[in-house]
């Protein structure tokens, strides 16, 4: 036998190293990204923690640490209430009183020696022109109410104190809806909103209650006849209340209220409007007709003439003249008689103008029955 064939083969060495697997780039990038994001978050947190106080101090310097002044954009004098007399007659709605003497007022005799012609008197300084119809009294009351709503130490970085002021101003009765309240540099708080315009007063409960053109009550009451504003009489619904307090956010209920205001609005632009003292809505619920009361001898509605206008201007009753024709009729009566009531005997007569021809009704108690007379125009 061959010697090479009898040799025993050498065993395979299993201890030799196996080939290395490829590098796991996916895992590496995942770990690296997580560590990077964590580092960024830590850095941002540290930056916020370190820089918050300087940022807060800078913000407080810009907006002011403490509100020291509240500014209102007061209503313009161009939107003043419609009055039967000059605005100066009612100090509640005029910012600067007019102290010009009346034309018929007696002049005081000048007892001082006359100055030589060579030394003319220096001209008097011009009076400041009123820019708002809202008196200083009401301006101060609104400002005080705003400060009270703001609180003693409001957070300069919180919106909540501004909301308190806005809510208080909405409830005040002077604004249409909720005004906007914003901070301004220098510790100033600005209140911006749409102002309600006084229109008439509702005579009820021994007082005259101020009412806006949108039939919302306003926070002013007058003694009878002291407002110099047209009067709405015969209103049955009470003034809106909430929690035993006047509610200035709700309209005065009752269609007769909106109908009366609508009539005032329709005739206010007429040159004879100063003769109108009141609108009586007492019978509106029964016959849907409004009655105009003219100014009486005392300058009030007492003893004034009664003119049955008819249905509300936007909804004349069937068979009535349109609103335009009624206004033309009052204008013609004023031209011919100097009064829109035609100079009737106010103690015994009443004028109806909603028919094709105006009628004078005899309402005297001694007449026994109402007597109707046609008149012209």
DRENDO-1510 file (C-alpha; in Angstrom, 1 decimal, always signed):
<recs>
REC; n; res; u; v; w
REC; 1; UNK; +0.0; +0.0; +0.0 .
REC; 2; UNK; +1.2; +3.4; -0.9 .
REC; 3; UNK; +2.5; +5.4; +2.1 .
REC; 4; UNK; +0.7; +8.6; +1.0 .
REC; 5; UNK; -2.6; +6.8; +0.9 .
REC; 6; UNK; -2.2; +5.6; +4.5 .
REC; 7; UNK; -1.8; +9.1; +5.9 .
REC; 8; UNK; -4.7; +10.5; +8.0 .
REC; 9; UNK; -5.9; +13.9; +6.8 .
REC; 10; UNK; -5.4; +16.8; +9.2 .
REC; 11; UNK; -8.6; +18.1; +10.9 .
REC; 12; UNK; -10.2; +21.5; +9.9 .
REC; 13; UNK; -9.5; +24.3; +12.4 .
REC; 14; UNK; -12.9; +25.7; +13.6 .
REC; 15; UNK; -11.3; +28.4; +15.7 .
REC; 16; UNK; -10.5; +30.6; +12.6 .
REC; 17; UNK; -12.3; +34.0; +12.7 .
REC; 18; UNK; -15.5; +34.4; +10.7 .
REC; 19; UNK; -15.8; +37.3; +8.2 .
REC; 20; UNK; -17.1; +40.7; +9.8 .
REC; 21; UNK; -20.6; +41.9; +8.9 .
REC; 22; UNK; -21.1; +45.3; +7.2 .
REC; 23; UNK; -21.3; +48.5; +9.3 .
REC; 24; UNK; -24.9; +49.3; +10.6 .
REC; 25; UNK; -25.3; +52.9; +9.3 .
REC; 26; UNK; -29.0; +53.0; +10.0 .
REC; 27; UNK; -28.7; +52.4; +13.7 .
REC; 28; UNK; -25.8; +54.8; +13.9 .
REC; 29; UNK; -27.8; +57.6; +12.2 .
REC; 30; UNK; -30.8; +56.9; +14.4 .
REC; 31; UNK; -28.8; +57.2; +17.6 .
REC; 32; UNK; -27.0; +60.2; +16.4 .
REC; 33; UNK; -30.2; +62.0; +15.4 .
REC; 34; UNK; -31.8; +61.2; +18.8 .
REC; 35; UNK; -28.8; +62.6; +20.7 .
REC; 36; UNK; -28.7; +65.7; +18.5 .
REC; 37; UNK; -32.5; +66.5; +19.0 .
REC; 38; UNK; -32.1; +66.0; +22.8 .
REC; 39; UNK; -29.1; +68.4; +22.7 .
REC; 40; UNK; -31.1; +71.0; +20.8 .
REC; 41; UNK; -34.0; +70.7; +23.2 .
REC; 42; UNK; -31.8; +71.1; +26.2 .
REC; 43; UNK; -30.2; +74.1; +24.6 .
REC; 44; UNK; -33.5; +75.8; +23.8 .
REC; 45; UNK; -34.8; +75.1; +27.3 .
REC; 46; UNK; -31.6; +76.6; +28.7 .
REC; 47; UNK; -31.9; +79.7; +26.4 .
REC; 48; UNK; -35.5; +80.2; +27.4 .
REC; 49; UNK; -34.7; +79.9; +31.1 .
REC; 50; UNK; -31.8; +82.3; +30.9 .
REC; 51; UNK; -33.5; +84.8; +28.6 .
REC; 52; UNK; -37.0; +84.8; +30.0 .
REC; 53; UNK; -36.4; +87.4; +32.7 .
REC; 54; UNK; -34.6; +89.9; +30.3 .
REC; 55; UNK; -37.4; +89.3; +27.8 .
REC; 56; UNK; -40.1; +89.9; +30.5 .
REC; 57; UNK; -38.3; +93.1; +31.6 .
REC; 58; UNK; -38.1; +94.4; +28.0 .
REC; 59; UNK; -41.8; +93.6; +27.4 .
REC; 60; UNK; -42.8; +95.4; +30.6 .
REC; 61; UNK; -40.8; +98.4; +29.5 .
REC; 62; UNK; -42.6; +98.4; +26.2 .
REC; 63; UNK; -46.2; +98.0; +27.4 .
REC; 64; UNK; -45.6; +99.7; +30.8 .
REC; 65; UNK; -45.5; +97.9; +34.1 .
REC; 66; UNK; -48.5; +99.9; +35.4 .
REC; 67; UNK; -51.5; +101.4; +33.6 .
REC; 68; UNK; -51.5; +105.1; +34.6 .
REC; 69; UNK; -53.9; +106.5; +32.0 .
REC; 70; UNK; -57.0; +105.3; +30.2 .
REC; 71; UNK; -57.8; +107.1; +27.0 .
REC; 72; UNK; -61.2; +107.2; +25.2 .
REC; 73; UNK; -62.0; +108.5; +21.8 .
REC; 74; UNK; -64.9; +110.6; +22.9 .
REC; 75; UNK; -68.0; +110.9; +20.6 .
REC; 76; UNK; -67.7; +113.7; +18.1 .
REC; 77; UNK; -69.8; +116.9; +18.4 .
REC; 78; UNK; -70.9; +116.2; +14.8 .
REC; 79; UNK; -73.0; +113.3; +16.1 .
REC; 80; UNK; -74.7; +115.3; +18.9 .
REC; 81; UNK; -78.2; +114.4; +20.1 .
REC; 82; UNK; -81.1; +116.0; +18.3 .
REC; 83; UNK; -82.6; +118.6; +20.7 .
REC; 84; UNK; -85.5; +121.0; +20.7 .
REC; 85; UNK; -83.2; +123.7; +22.1 .
REC; 86; UNK; -79.5; +124.6; +21.8 .
REC; 87; UNK; -77.0; +122.1; +23.1 .
REC; 88; UNK; -75.8; +124.6; +25.7 .
REC; 89; UNK; -79.3; +124.3; +27.4 .
REC; 90; UNK; -78.4; +120.8; +28.5 .
REC; 91; UNK; -75.1; +120.6; +30.4 .
REC; 92; UNK; -75.3; +116.8; +30.5 .
REC; 93; UNK; -74.4; +116.5; +26.8 .
REC; 94; UNK; -72.2; +119.5; +26.1 .
REC; 95; UNK; -68.6; +119.7; +26.9 .
REC; 96; UNK; -68.3; +123.5; +26.7 .
REC; 97; UNK; -71.2; +125.7; +27.7 .
REC; 98; UNK; -72.2; +128.6; +25.5 .
REC; 99; UNK; -72.4; +131.7; +27.7 .
REC; 100; UNK; -73.3; +134.1; +24.9 .
REC; 101; UNK; -76.1; +136.4; +26.1 .
REC; 102; UNK; -79.5; +136.1; +24.5 .
REC; 103; UNK; -80.5; +138.7; +21.9 .
REC; 104; UNK; -83.3; +140.1; +24.1 .
REC; 105; UNK; -81.3; +140.2; +27.3 .
REC; 106; UNK; -80.8; +143.7; +28.7 .
REC; 107; UNK; -77.2; +144.9; +28.4 .
REC; 108; UNK; -75.4; +146.2; +31.5 .
REC; 109; UNK; -74.4; +149.8; +31.4 .
REC; 110; UNK; -70.6; +150.2; +31.1 .
REC; 111; UNK; -69.6; +152.6; +34.0 .
REC; 112; UNK; -65.9; +152.4; +33.2 .
REC; 113; UNK; -64.4; +155.4; +31.4 .
REC; 114; UNK; -64.0; +154.9; +27.7 .
REC; 115; UNK; -60.5; +154.2; +26.4 .
REC; 116; UNK; -58.9; +156.6; +24.0 .
REC; 117; UNK; -59.3; +155.7; +20.4 .
REC; 118; UNK; -55.5; +155.3; +20.1 .
REC; 119; UNK; -55.6; +152.5; +22.6 .
REC; 120; UNK; -58.2; +150.0; +21.4 .
REC; 121; UNK; -59.1; +147.1; +23.6 .
REC; 122; UNK; -57.2; +143.9; +23.1 .
REC; 123; UNK; -59.3; +141.2; +21.4 .
REC; 124; UNK; -60.7; +138.5; +23.8 .
REC; 125; UNK; -59.1; +135.1; +23.4 .
REC; 126; UNK; -61.2; +132.7; +21.4 .
REC; 127; UNK; -63.2; +130.1; +23.2 .
REC; 128; UNK; -62.1; +126.6; +22.8 .
REC; 129; UNK; -64.4; +124.7; +20.5 .
REC; 130; UNK; -66.2; +121.7; +21.8 .
REC; 131; UNK; -65.1; +118.5; +20.2 .
REC; 132; UNK; -67.6; +116.2; +22.0 .
REC; 133; UNK; -71.1; +116.3; +23.3 .
REC; 134; UNK; -70.3; +114.2; +26.3 .
REC; 135; UNK; -69.9; +116.3; +29.4 .
REC; 136; UNK; -66.7; +116.2; +31.6 .
REC; 137; UNK; -68.9; +114.7; +34.4 .
REC; 138; UNK; -69.7; +111.6; +32.3 .
REC; 139; UNK; -66.2; +111.4; +31.0 .
REC; 140; UNK; -64.8; +111.2; +34.5 .
REC; 141; UNK; -67.4; +108.6; +35.5 .
REC; 142; UNK; -66.5; +106.4; +32.6 .
REC; 143; UNK; -62.8; +106.7; +33.3 .
REC; 144; UNK; -63.4; +105.8; +37.0 .
REC; 145; UNK; -65.5; +102.8; +36.0 .
REC; 146; UNK; -62.7; +101.6; +33.7 .
REC; 147; UNK; -60.0; +101.9; +36.4 .
REC; 148; UNK; -62.3; +100.0; +38.8 .
REC; 149; UNK; -62.7; +97.2; +36.4 .
REC; 150; UNK; -59.0; +97.1; +35.7 .
REC; 151; UNK; -58.1; +96.3; +39.4 .
REC; 152; UNK; -55.3; +97.5; +41.6 .
REC; 153; UNK; -52.4; +95.5; +40.3 .
REC; 154; UNK; -53.3; +94.1; +36.8 .
REC; 155; UNK; -50.9; +91.7; +35.2 .
REC; 156; UNK; -49.1; +93.7; +32.4 .
REC; 157; UNK; -48.7; +90.5; +30.3 .
REC; 158; UNK; -52.3; +89.2; +30.7 .
REC; 159; UNK; -55.3; +89.9; +28.5 .
REC; 160; UNK; -57.7; +89.3; +31.3 .
REC; 161; UNK; -57.7; +92.8; +32.8 .
REC; 162; UNK; -58.4; +94.3; +29.4 .
REC; 163; UNK; -61.4; +92.0; +29.1 .
REC; 164; UNK; -62.7; +93.2; +32.4 .
REC; 165; UNK; -62.5; +96.8; +31.2 .
REC; 166; UNK; -64.3; +95.9; +27.9 .
REC; 167; UNK; -67.1; +94.1; +29.8 .
REC; 168; UNK; -67.6; +97.0; +32.1 .
REC; 169; UNK; -67.8; +99.5; +29.2 .
REC; 170; UNK; -70.3; +97.3; +27.4 .
REC; 171; UNK; -72.5; +97.2; +30.6 .
REC; 172; UNK; -72.1; +101.0; +31.1 .
REC; 173; UNK; -74.8; +101.8; +28.5 .
REC; 174; UNK; -72.6; +104.2; +26.5 .
REC; 175; UNK; -71.3; +101.9; +23.8 .
REC; 176; UNK; -73.0; +99.9; +21.0 .
REC; 177; UNK; -71.8; +96.4; +21.8 .
REC; 178; UNK; -68.4; +95.6; +23.3 .
REC; 179; UNK; -65.6; +98.1; +22.8 .
REC; 180; UNK; -62.0; +97.1; +22.0 .
REC; 181; UNK; -59.4; +97.7; +24.7 .
REC; 182; UNK; -55.7; +97.6; +23.9 .
REC; 183; UNK; -52.4; +98.5; +25.6 .
REC; 184; UNK; -50.3; +101.3; +24.3 .
REC; 185; UNK; -46.7; +102.4; +25.2 .
REC; 186; UNK; -46.3; +104.6; +28.2 .
REC; 187; UNK; -48.7; +102.9; +30.5 .
REC; 188; UNK; -51.8; +103.8; +28.4 .
REC; 189; UNK; -54.9; +101.8; +28.0 .
REC; 190; UNK; -57.0; +102.7; +24.9 .
REC; 191; UNK; -60.8; +102.1; +24.7 .
REC; 192; UNK; -62.1; +102.1; +21.2 .
REC; 193; UNK; -65.8; +101.6; +20.4 .
REC; 194; UNK; -69.0; +102.9; +18.8 .
REC; 195; UNK; -70.9; +105.3; +20.9 .
REC; 196; UNK; -74.6; +105.3; +21.5 .
REC; 197; UNK; -76.3; +108.5; +20.5 .
REC; 198; UNK; -79.0; +109.8; +22.9 .
REC; 199; UNK; -82.3; +110.2; +21.0 .
REC; 200; UNK; -85.3; +110.7; +23.3 .
REC; 201; UNK; -86.4; +110.3; +26.9 .
REC; 202; UNK; -89.1; +107.9; +28.1 .
REC; 203; UNK; -91.3; +109.6; +30.7 .
REC; 204; UNK; -92.1; +106.9; +33.3 .
REC; 205; UNK; -92.3; +106.7; +37.1 .
REC; 206; UNK; -91.9; +110.4; +37.7 .
REC; 207; UNK; -88.6; +110.6; +35.7 .
REC; 208; UNK; -87.3; +111.0; +32.2 .
REC; 209; UNK; -85.1; +108.0; +31.2 .
REC; 210; UNK; -82.6; +108.5; +28.4 .
REC; 211; UNK; -83.0; +106.3; +25.4 .
REC; 212; UNK; -80.7; +105.8; +22.4 .
REC; 213; UNK; -81.8; +105.6; +18.7 .
REC; 214; UNK; -81.5; +101.8; +18.9 .
REC; 215; UNK; -84.0; +101.8; +21.8 .
REC; 216; UNK; -81.5; +100.9; +24.5 .
REC; 217; UNK; -81.7; +102.7; +27.8 .
REC; 218; UNK; -78.7; +104.8; +28.8 .
REC; 219; UNK; -77.4; +105.6; +32.3 .
REC; 220; UNK; -79.0; +109.0; +32.7 .
REC; 221; UNK; -82.2; +110.1; +34.4 .
REC; 222; UNK; -83.6; +113.6; +34.5 .
REC; 223; UNK; -86.2; +115.4; +36.5 .
REC; 224; UNK; -89.3; +115.9; +34.4 .
REC; 225; UNK; -88.7; +118.3; +31.5 .
REC; 226; UNK; -85.1; +118.9; +32.2 .
REC; 227; UNK; -83.4; +117.0; +29.4 .
REC; 228; UNK; -84.4; +119.3; +26.5 .
REC; 229; UNK; -84.9; +116.1; +24.4 .
REC; 230; UNK; -88.1; +114.9; +22.8 .
REC; 231; UNK; -90.3; +112.8; +25.1 .
REC; 232; UNK; -91.9; +109.5; +24.6 .
REC; 233; UNK; -95.0; +109.2; +26.7 .
REC; 234; UNK; -97.4; +106.3; +27.2 .
REC; 235; UNK; -94.9; +103.5; +27.3 .
REC; 236; UNK; -96.3; +100.5; +29.2 .
REC; 237; UNK; -93.3; +98.3; +29.5 .
REC; 238; UNK; -90.9; +99.0; +32.4 .
REC; 239; UNK; -87.3; +99.8; +32.0 .
REC; 240; UNK; -85.2; +96.6; +31.4 .
REC; 241; UNK; -83.6; +95.3; +34.6 .
REC; 242; UNK; -81.2; +92.5; +35.5 .
REC; 243; UNK; -80.3; +91.4; +39.0 .
REC; 244; UNK; -82.3; +94.4; +40.4 .
REC; 245; UNK; -80.1; +96.8; +38.3 .
REC; 246; UNK; -80.8; +98.7; +35.1 .
REC; 247; UNK; -79.9; +96.5; +32.1 .
REC; 248; UNK; -78.3; +98.8; +29.5 .
REC; 249; UNK; -77.4; +95.9; +27.1 .
REC; 250; UNK; -81.1; +95.1; +26.3 .
REC; 251; UNK; -83.6; +97.1; +24.3 .
REC; 252; UNK; -86.6; +98.7; +26.0 .
REC; 253; UNK; -89.3; +96.2; +25.1 .
REC; 254; UNK; -92.5; +96.9; +23.3 .
REC; 255; UNK; -93.2; +97.8; +19.6 .
REC; 256; UNK; -94.6; +101.1; +20.7 .
REC; 257; UNK; -91.1; +102.2; +21.7 .
REC; 258; UNK; -89.5; +101.4; +18.4 .
REC; 259; UNK; -92.5; +102.9; +16.6 .
REC; 260; UNK; -92.2; +106.2; +18.5 .
REC; 261; UNK; -88.4; +106.4; +17.9 .
REC; 262; UNK; -89.0; +105.7; +14.2 .
REC; 263; UNK; -91.4; +108.7; +14.1 .
REC; 264; UNK; -89.0; +111.0; +15.8 .
REC; 265; UNK; -86.3; +109.9; +13.3 .
REC; 266; UNK; -88.6; +110.6; +10.4 .
REC; 267; UNK; -89.5; +114.1; +11.4 .
REC; 268; UNK; -86.3; +115.2; +13.1 .
REC; 269; UNK; -84.7; +116.7; +9.9 .
REC; 270; UNK; -87.7; +119.1; +9.4 .
REC; 271; UNK; -87.3; +122.8; +10.2 .
REC; 272; UNK; -90.4; +122.7; +12.3 .
REC; 273; UNK; -89.2; +119.8; +14.5 .
REC; 274; UNK; -88.6; +122.3; +17.4 .
REC; 275; UNK; -92.4; +122.5; +17.8 .
REC; 276; UNK; -92.5; +118.7; +18.6 .
REC; 277; UNK; -92.5; +118.1; +22.4 .
REC; 278; UNK; -93.5; +114.5; +22.5 .
REC; 279; UNK; -94.9; +111.4; +20.8 .
REC; 280; UNK; -97.7; +109.6; +22.7 .
REC; 281; UNK; -97.8; +105.9; +22.2 .
REC; 282; UNK; -100.4; +105.0; +24.7 .
REC; 283; UNK; -103.0; +104.0; +22.1 .
REC; 284; UNK; -100.6; +102.3; +19.8 .
REC; 285; UNK; -101.3; +98.8; +21.2 .
REC; 286; UNK; -105.0; +99.3; +20.5 .
REC; 287; UNK; -105.3; +101.1; +17.2 .
REC; 288; UNK; -101.6; +101.1; +16.0 .
REC; 289; UNK; -101.6; +104.9; +15.8 .
REC; 290; UNK; -99.1; +107.5; +17.1 .
REC; 291; UNK; -99.9; +111.0; +18.3 .
REC; 292; UNK; -97.6; +114.0; +18.1 .
REC; 293; UNK; -97.8; +116.5; +21.0 .
REC; 294; UNK; -96.6; +120.0; +20.2 .
REC; 295; UNK; -94.9; +122.4; +22.5 .
REC; 296; UNK; -97.4; +124.1; +24.9 .
REC; 297; UNK; -97.4; +127.7; +26.2 .
REC; 298; UNK; -95.0; +126.7; +29.0 .
REC; 299; UNK; -92.4; +125.4; +26.6 .
REC; 300; UNK; -93.2; +121.8; +27.6 .
REC; 301; UNK; -95.7; +119.2; +26.3 .
REC; 302; UNK; -98.3; +120.5; +28.9 .
REC; 303; UNK; -101.1; +122.2; +27.0 .
REC; 304; UNK; -99.6; +121.3; +23.6 .
REC; 305; UNK; -101.7; +120.4; +20.6 .
REC; 306; UNK; -102.3; +116.8; +19.7 .
REC; 307; UNK; -101.8; +115.6; +16.1 .
REC; 308; UNK; -102.9; +112.1; +15.3 .
REC; 309; UNK; -100.1; +110.9; +12.9 .
REC; 310; UNK; -101.3; +107.4; +12.3 .
REC; 311; UNK; -99.3; +104.2; +11.8 .
REC; 312; UNK; -95.6; +104.0; +12.2 .
REC; 313; UNK; -93.7; +105.6; +9.3 .
REC; 314; UNK; -92.4; +102.4; +7.9 .
REC; 315; UNK; -95.9; +100.7; +8.1 .
REC; 316; UNK; -98.8; +103.1; +7.4 .
REC; 317; UNK; -102.1; +101.6; +8.1 .
REC; 318; UNK; -104.5; +100.7; +5.2 .
REC; 319; UNK; -106.1; +103.8; +3.8 .
REC; 320; UNK; -103.6; +106.2; +5.3 .
REC; 321; UNK; -101.5; +108.7; +3.5 .
REC; 322; UNK; -97.8; +107.7; +3.0 .
REC; 323; UNK; -95.3; +109.1; +5.3 .
REC; 324; UNK; -94.0; +111.6; +2.8 .
REC; 325; UNK; -97.4; +113.1; +2.3 .
REC; 326; UNK; -97.9; +113.4; +6.1 .
REC; 327; UNK; -94.7; +115.3; +6.4 .
REC; 328; UNK; -95.7; +117.6; +3.5 .
REC; 329; UNK; -99.0; +118.2; +5.2 .
REC; 330; UNK; -97.4; +119.3; +8.5 .
REC; 331; UNK; -95.0; +121.5; +6.5 .
REC; 332; UNK; -97.9; +123.2; +4.7 .
REC; 333; UNK; -99.8; +123.7; +8.0 .
REC; 334; UNK; -96.7; +125.3; +9.5 .
REC; 335; UNK; -96.4; +127.6; +6.4 .
REC; 336; UNK; -100.0; +128.7; +6.6 .
REC; 337; UNK; -100.6; +128.9; +10.3 .
REC; 338; UNK; -97.1; +129.2; +11.8 .
REC; 339; UNK; -97.7; +125.9; +13.7 .
REC; 340; UNK; -97.8; +122.3; +12.6 .
REC; 341; UNK; -101.0; +121.8; +14.7 .
REC; 342; UNK; -102.7; +124.5; +12.6 .
REC; 343; UNK; -103.3; +126.7; +15.7 .
REC; 344; UNK; -106.2; +124.6; +17.0 .
REC; 345; UNK; -107.7; +125.1; +20.4 .
REC; 346; UNK; -105.5; +122.5; +22.2 .
REC; 347; UNK; -108.0; +122.3; +25.2 .
REC; 348; UNK; -110.9; +121.1; +23.0 .
REC; 349; UNK; -109.6; +120.0; +19.7 .
REC; 350; UNK; -107.3; +117.4; +18.1 .
REC; 351; UNK; -106.0; +117.2; +14.5 .
REC; 352; UNK; -105.9; +114.1; +12.4 .
REC; 353; UNK; -103.6; +114.3; +9.4 .
REC; 354; UNK; -103.5; +110.7; +8.1 .
REC; 355; UNK; -106.6; +111.1; +5.9 .
REC; 356; UNK; -106.8; +112.6; +2.5 .
REC; 357; UNK; -108.0; +115.8; +4.1 .
REC; 358; UNK; -107.0; +116.7; +7.6 .
REC; 359; UNK; -109.8; +116.6; +10.2 .
REC; 360; UNK; -110.3; +118.5; +13.4 .
REC; 361; UNK; -111.9; +116.5; +16.2 .
REC; 362; UNK; -113.8; +118.3; +18.9 .
REC; 363; UNK; -112.7; +116.5; +22.1 .
REC; 364; UNK; -114.3; +118.9; +24.7 .
REC; 365; UNK; -116.2; +117.2; +27.4 .
REC; 366; UNK; -119.2; +119.6; +27.0 .
REC; 367; UNK; -119.6; +118.6; +23.3 .
REC; 368; UNK; -121.3; +115.4; +24.3 .
REC; 369; UNK; -119.9; +113.7; +21.2 .
REC; 370; UNK; -116.8; +114.1; +19.1 .
REC; 371; UNK; -117.5; +116.6; +16.3 .
REC; 372; UNK; -115.5; +116.2; +13.1 .
REC; 373; UNK; -114.7; +119.2; +10.9 .
REC; 374; UNK; -112.7; +119.3; +7.7 .
REC; 375; UNK; -109.9; +121.7; +7.3 .
REC; 376; UNK; -107.3; +122.6; +4.8 .
REC; 377; UNK; -104.9; +121.8; +3.4 .
</recs>
